[in-house]
Amino acid sequence: MQIMSAIAPIRGKFRRAVTFDVVVGCGLGVLGGYAFWYGPHTKTNKMYESYYAKLALQQNKE
């Protein structure tokens, strides 16, 4: 005869919580990486590229 308990058994909650934390952490990390790469990183690189292109033109004129 099986006795039913009033409290639901705790099974898999830790594993589910850890999996959720890892998945959300990785997802937010990738999202943050894309935001950085296509945000300030590309703007800064375009600025550097234009500066060095202008500098190369000035050196070629001399």
MODELLER restraints for C-alpha pairs under 7 A, 6 or more apart:
rsr = mdl.restraints
at = mdl.atoms
